Amino acid sequence: MTPRSPHTTPPKSRTTAVFVDAVEEGRARLLLGDDAFTVPAALLPDDAGEGTWLKLTATVTSPQADPDALRRKLGRGDPGGPIKL
């Protein structure tokens, strides 16, 4: 863990409760009030399942890798043009 200087502000976070509405085919449908959204079920804690409540926390963080380098890497094998199915 990196020590903080007295002048460093802690990262901004937001925590909210979400309800696990369904888990199907590797996807979990979460409810936040009237809004529903899906996430990979692998993100859920091991003991979470349909009908459980989760505490969801989001924190702004620095990029874990150089986003421009990642875009270049992903674009290297892309010939451009229409997608062929």
C-alpha positions, 0 to 999 in steps of 0.5 A, spaced: 500 500 500 502 506 498 503 511 504 499 518 503 502 524 504 498 529 509 496 533 503 493 527 499 486 527 498 483 520 498 480 517 492 472 519 491 468 513 492 460 511 491 457 505 495 450 503 494 446 497 495 443 493 489 439 486 488 441 480 484 435 479 480 437 473 476 443 469 474 443 466 467 448 463 462 454 467 466 450 473 467 447 477 473 442 482 472 442 487 478 437 492 480 438 499 482 431 502 484 427 501 477 434 500 473 436 493 471 443 492 468 447 486 467 454 484 469 459 478 468 456 473 474 464 472 475 464 479 478 459 476 484 462 474 491 462 466 491 456 466 496 451 471 492 446 469 488 439 470 486 435 474 491 441 477 495 443 484 496 450 486 494 454 493 496 457 495 490 462 500 491 465 504 485 472 508 486 475 512 481 482 510 479 488 511 475 489 507 469 492 500 470 495 500 463 497 505 458 490 506 454 493 508 447 498 502 447 492 497 448 488 501 443 495 500 438 495 493 440 488 491 439 488 495 432 494 491 429 490 485 427 485 489 424 485 490 417 479 495 417 473 495 413 467 491 414 466 485 419 466 478 416 462 473 419 
